[in-house]
Amino acid sequence: MVGKTAPIKRLDEVRFHVIQEYCGCLACLLQGHELGHEAIALTTIEHVTEHGRRLPDEHQATIGLCPYHHFGTPWRMLRRDDMLRILGPSLAHGRKPFEAHFGDEVKVLLPVQDELILLFAGDPWPAYTMPRAVRKTAVELWTRLRRSECP
């Protein structure tokens, strides 16, 4: 991104905390992977971009991704092709394959992340587990948004 990054405000810190401590990797969640609390603790913040630029409210336009889905870092002694087969493409290995598999970051993934944060705000869950109903809601929204983005 060109230019100065906006300062992180208290509301941004709250969003990052909820994503990292309670939501975990959005890509893993949507595929039904149970990575456990240790993996959630490693969740990184991905700033969503459109045409290579961060969105206007850059720190609120964020999703959680594990080190593999964000940076391409393999885990559990697996090779890159094993990770691709099990977890799908990593954003680090190309935006096009990542978005072809998971959906557009702006139109699909960001709204799903926002919905998870709203659900958490309405009825917080413990850091070590996400309720099945919340997972189901996220996957249903993801499926609906993916369908609507297809021509």
Buried (B, 14 or more C-beta within 10 A) or exposed (E): EEEEEEEEEEEBEEBBEBBBBBBBBBBBBBBEBEBEEEBBEBBBBBBBBEEEEBBEEBBBBBBBBBBBBBBBBBBEEBEEEEBBEEBBBBBBBEBEBBBEBBBBBBBBBBBBBBBBBEBBEEEEBEEEBBEEEBBEBBBEBBBEBBEEEEE
